[in-house]
Amino acid sequence: MRPKYLDVIAGMFVAVLLISNVASTKIVALGPFVFDGGTLLFPLSYIFGDVLTEVYGYRNSRRVIWTGLAANLLMVFVFWVIAKMPAAPDWHLQQAFASILLATPRIVGASVIAYFAGEFANSYLLSRMKIASQGRQLWKRTIGSTLVGQLVDTLLFAVIAFAGTMPGGVLLALIISNYLMKVGIEVLNTPLTYQVVNFLKRQEGIDVFDHGVNYNPFLLK
């Protein structure tokens, strides 16, 4: 039977990914924390990733992760093409448009590598923990997999994107602030994750355990 809500969860996952990447162009200072604007939304992609893997299994999660990657690359390419096109004579926002939406190749590369590694680390670990725990204690799986996935994502992005462009202390503060913020959002949303997972399992009538699955992230089936 075709899943009823898989396409909705996948669509929300991709939307969160794209919106958070655009929001990341602004650096925010909130008390002692310094982080990019996408940090407020991007953790939701891990929540959706948890839901996908927990309910629909690693195979479906892998396809959605690749879909998000393709959508992100398409967005970057379209922004680049539009930014390079001649602006209308009476339109004076070309520089602002390019500054916000035309990410440098280094930032794009950092984002792609960090997203790919972090999301697959999260999905793989949650899937393996589900088998090991026989499906018990969902909160340990969602939080545990996020601790690892977000650490991989945050470290890779910050180091690849900013190493050498700012003092080491500032870079470390950025990494710590982003990591704590992302993990904190995941923890606070654990009750909501429980509700969504339980709702989907009841509605779909499935609860996938990835016995015998090939965890190769480069497979698309």
PyMOL commands that set and color helices and strands:
alter all, ss='L'
color gray80, all
select helices_A, chain A and resi 6-23+37-40+43-56+58-84+94-101+105-133+138-162+168-188+190-204
alter helices_A, ss='H'
color red, helices_A
select strands_A, chain A and resi 27-30+33-36
alter strands_A, ss='S'
color yellow, strands_A
deselect
rebuild
show_as cartoon
